[in-house]
Amino acid sequence: MLRHRHEFPPEGELPALEGATAWLNTTPLTAAGLRGHVVLVSFGTYTCINWIRSLPYVRAWADKYRGHELAVVGVQTPEFDFEGDLDNVARAMKEMDVRYPMAVDNDFAVWRAFDNRYWPRPVFRRRPRPDPAPSLRRGRVRGIRDGPPDAVARGWC
């Protein structure tokens, strides 16, 4: 149960990313293209001290779990006009060693799609759980990628 109307459920379809005005470190990503992954969408703006403080952790997750079905996507949504300048954002991402995909969201389209209200804000979204009914065997779900039993049971693998 959601405690607040702006809380985002951890399962289900990922909202649209297509409203980004530019992308850094990648070609444009789509929600459909990320289907099947656990996705961390990290909202921020590069001059926000709290976003800067969270960056080492998000960067470490992106590096550690690259290739393990975790997709980290940054969304830079400007608070001030100069933060919307693509050259400024690109320079800051390079200086801050941000290597994961970064959506530049100058029109707040991605922000609105996620019903966001603040930054920094990490949003985890896992893939929908498969329907286990046709593949139950001795109490285990078959046909899902092997992983730790607790992760499989939660639908993370």
FENCORMO-V629080 format. One record per residue. N is the residue number from 1. RES is the residue in one small letter. PHI is phi as a letter, one per 20 degrees, with the letter a starting at -180 (* if undefined). Layout:
# FENCORMO-V629080
n=N res=RES phi=PHI
n=N res=RES phi=PHI
This chain:
# FENCORMO-V629080
n=1 res=m phi=*
n=2 res=l phi=e
n=3 res=r phi=e
n=4 res=h phi=b
n=5 res=r phi=f
n=6 res=h phi=e
n=7 res=e phi=f
n=8 res=f phi=d
n=9 res=p phi=f
n=10 res=p phi=f
n=11 res=e phi=d
n=12 res=g phi=o
n=13 res=e phi=f
n=14 res=l phi=f
n=15 res=p phi=f
n=16 res=a phi=f
n=17 res=l phi=d
n=18 res=e phi=f
n=19 res=g phi=f
n=20 res=a phi=f
n=21 res=t phi=e
n=22 res=a phi=a
n=23 res=w phi=c
n=24 res=l phi=d
n=25 res=n phi=m
n=26 res=t phi=a
n=27 res=t phi=f
n=28 res=p phi=g
n=29 res=l phi=e
n=30 res=t phi=c
n=31 res=a phi=f
n=32 res=a phi=f
n=33 res=g phi=f
n=34 res=l phi=e
n=35 res=r phi=g
n=36 res=g phi=n
n=37 res=h phi=d
n=38 res=v phi=e
n=39 res=v phi=c
n=40 res=l phi=d
n=41 res=v phi=d
n=42 res=s phi=d
n=43 res=f phi=e
n=44 res=g phi=a
n=45 res=t phi=b
n=46 res=y phi=f
n=47 res=t phi=d
n=48 res=c phi=f
n=49 res=i phi=f
n=50 res=n phi=f
n=51 res=w phi=f
n=52 res=i phi=g
n=53 res=r phi=f
n=54 res=s phi=e
n=55 res=l phi=g
n=56 res=p phi=g
n=57 res=y phi=f
n=58 res=v phi=f
n=59 res=r phi=f
n=60 res=a phi=f
n=61 res=w phi=f
n=62 res=a phi=g
n=63 res=d phi=f
n=64 res=k phi=f
n=65 res=y phi=d
n=66 res=r phi=g
n=67 res=g phi=n
n=68 res=h phi=d
n=69 res=e phi=m
n=70 res=l phi=d
n=71 res=a phi=d
n=72 res=v phi=d
n=73 res=v phi=c
n=74 res=g phi=e
n=75 res=v phi=c
n=76 res=q phi=e
n=77 res=t phi=d
n=78 res=p phi=f
n=79 res=e phi=e
n=80 res=f phi=d
n=81 res=d phi=g
n=82 res=f phi=f
n=83 res=e phi=f
n=84 res=g phi=e
n=85 res=d phi=f
n=86 res=l phi=f
n=87 res=d phi=f
n=88 res=n phi=f
n=89 res=v phi=f
n=90 res=a phi=f
n=91 res=r phi=f
n=92 res=a phi=f
n=93 res=m phi=f
n=94 res=k phi=f
n=95 res=e phi=f
n=96 res=m phi=e
n=97 res=d phi=l
n=98 res=v phi=e
n=99 res=r phi=d
n=100 res=y phi=e
n=101 res=p phi=g
n=102 res=m phi=c
n=103 res=a phi=e
n=104 res=v phi=e
n=105 res=d phi=d
n=106 res=n phi=f
n=107 res=d phi=e
n=108 res=f phi=m
n=109 res=a phi=f
n=110 res=v phi=f
n=111 res=w phi=g
n=112 res=r phi=f
n=113 res=a phi=f
n=114 res=f phi=e
n=115 res=d phi=l
n=116 res=n phi=f
n=117 res=r phi=c
n=118 res=y phi=b
n=119 res=w phi=b
n=120 res=p phi=f
n=121 res=r phi=b
n=122 res=p phi=e
n=123 res=v phi=c
n=124 res=f phi=e
n=125 res=r phi=c
n=126 res=r phi=d
n=127 res=r phi=f
n=128 res=p phi=f
n=129 res=r phi=f
n=130 res=p phi=f
n=131 res=d phi=f
n=132 res=p phi=f
n=133 res=a phi=g
n=134 res=p phi=f
n=135 res=s phi=c
n=136 res=l phi=f
n=137 res=r phi=c
n=138 res=r phi=l
n=139 res=g phi=n
n=140 res=r phi=d
n=141 res=v phi=e
n=142 res=r phi=d
n=143 res=g phi=n
n=144 res=i phi=d
n=145 res=r phi=g
n=146 res=d phi=f
n=147 res=g phi=a
n=148 res=p phi=g
n=149 res=p phi=g
n=150 res=d phi=f
n=151 res=a phi=f
n=152 res=v phi=f
n=153 res=a phi=f
n=154 res=r phi=e
n=155 res=g phi=n
n=156 res=w phi=e
n=157 res=c phi=c
